[in-house]
């Protein structure tokens, strides 16, 4: 009976660890990695090219943009190849600076949405950009 209980406990433990690893590798996390976030600038891509629409926004604008971006999630541990930015496939480029970890990130939202880390030279796919883009469109239309 004792061997059966040890076997059962080990089986439950292994299954639990397998679920945690699968969530870690194939799950998603938010793109905001720290608490102190500065928005360096927001650019929009139009037919004429890239236009900076916000440069170091004030408190209210900054908070609203951070609130919208905090809903964005990226895939865990599955970086995608860094591709050149194309205006016809990108709506927004948002440059973030995380003050407490001293790192820049670039958020590209459009047909192919990603967050780019220039320090590591890696990019991760944003999986819910279709929810984020309309909110940014309505915010900047005001």
C-alpha positions in Angstrom: 0.0 0.0 0.0 2.9 2.4 0.9 4.5 1.8 -2.6 1.1 2.5 -4.3 0.8 5.9 -2.4 4.4 6.9 -3.4 3.7 5.9 -7.0 0.5 7.9 -7.0 2.3 11.0 -5.5 5.1 10.8 -8.0 2.6 10.5 -10.9 0.7 13.5 -9.8 3.9 15.5 -9.3 5.2 14.6 -12.8 1.9 15.5 -14.4 1.8 18.8 -12.5 5.3 19.7 -13.6 4.5 18.8 -17.2 1.5 21.2 -17.2 3.6 24.0 -15.7 6.4 23.5 -18.3 3.9 23.5 -21.2 2.3 26.7 -19.9 5.8 28.2 -19.5 6.9 27.3 -23.1 3.6 27.7 -25.0 1.7 30.2 -22.8 1.7 33.9 -23.0 2.8 36.8 -20.7 2.2 40.6 -20.8 4.7 42.8 -22.6 5.1 45.2 -19.6 8.1 43.8 -17.7 8.6 46.4 -15.0 6.8 49.1 -13.0 8.5 52.3 -14.2 7.7 52.8 -17.9 8.4 55.8 -20.0 7.1 56.2 -23.5 9.7 57.7 -25.7 7.5 58.2 -28.7 4.6 56.9 -30.8 4.9 56.8 -34.6 2.2 56.0 -37.1 2.8 54.6 -40.5 0.9 56.2 -43.3 1.1 56.1 -47.1 3.6 59.0 -46.9 5.8 57.2 -44.5 6.5 57.1 -40.8 5.2 60.1 -38.8 5.8 60.7 -35.1 2.5 61.6 -33.5 3.5 61.7 -29.8 7.0 62.6 -28.5 7.5 61.9 -24.8 3.8 62.3 -23.9 2.5 64.1 -20.8 1.1 62.2 -17.7 -2.5 61.7 -18.8 -1.6 60.6 -22.4 1.2 58.4 -21.1 -1.0 56.7 -18.6 -3.7 56.0 -21.2 -1.2 54.5 -23.6 0.4 52.3 -20.9 -3.1 51.2 -19.9 -3.9 50.1 -23.4 -0.5 48.4 -23.9 -0.8 46.5 -20.6 -3.5 44.4 -22.2 -1.0 43.2 -24.9 0.4 39.7 -24.5 3.3 37.9 -26.2 4.1 34.3 -26.7 6.6 32.8 -24.2 10.1 31.7 -25.2 9.3 31.6 -28.9 11.1 34.5 -30.5 10.4 35.3 -34.2 12.9 36.4 -36.7 13.5 40.2 -36.7 12.0 41.5 -40.0 12.4 44.9 -41.6 9.6 47.3 -40.8 7.2 47.8 -43.6 4.7 50.7 -43.6 2.0 48.7 -45.3 2.0 46.0 -42.6 2.6 48.2 -39.6 0.2 50.7 -38.0 2.1 51.8 -34.9 5.6 51.9 -33.6 5.8 52.6 -29.8 9.2 53.0 -28.2 9.2 52.1 -24.5 11.9 52.6 -21.9 11.8 50.6 -18.7 13.5 52.8 -16.2 14.1 50.3 -13.4 15.7 47.7 -15.7 17.3 50.3 -18.0 16.1 48.7 -21.3 14.3 49.8 -24.4 11.6 47.9 -26.2 9.9 48.7 -29.5 6.3 47.6 -30.0 5.1 47.2 -33.6 1.4 46.9 -34.1 -0.2 46.0 -37.4 -0.6 43.1 -39.7 2.4 41.5 -38.0 2.6 42.7 -34.4 5.7 42.1 -32.3 7.8 43.5 -29.4 11.5 43.9 -30.2 14.3 43.9 -27.7 17.3 45.6 -29.3 19.7 44.5 -26.5 19.0 40.8 -27.1 18.2 41.3 -30.8 15.0 39.2 -30.4 11.4 39.8 -31.3 8.3 38.1 -29.9 4.9 38.0 -31.5 2.0 39.9 -29.8 -1.0 37.6 -29.9 -3.8 40.0 -29.2 -2.9 43.0 -31.3 -6.4 43.0 -33.0 -7.8 44.2 -29.6 -5.1 46.8 -29.0 -5.0 48.5 -32.4 -8.7 49.7 -32.4 -8.2 51.1 -28.8 -5.1 53.1 -29.9 -7.0 54.3 -33.1 -9.9 55.6 -31.0 -7.5 57.2 -28.5 -5.4 59.1 -31.0 -8.5 60.1 -33.0 -9.6 62.2 -30.0 
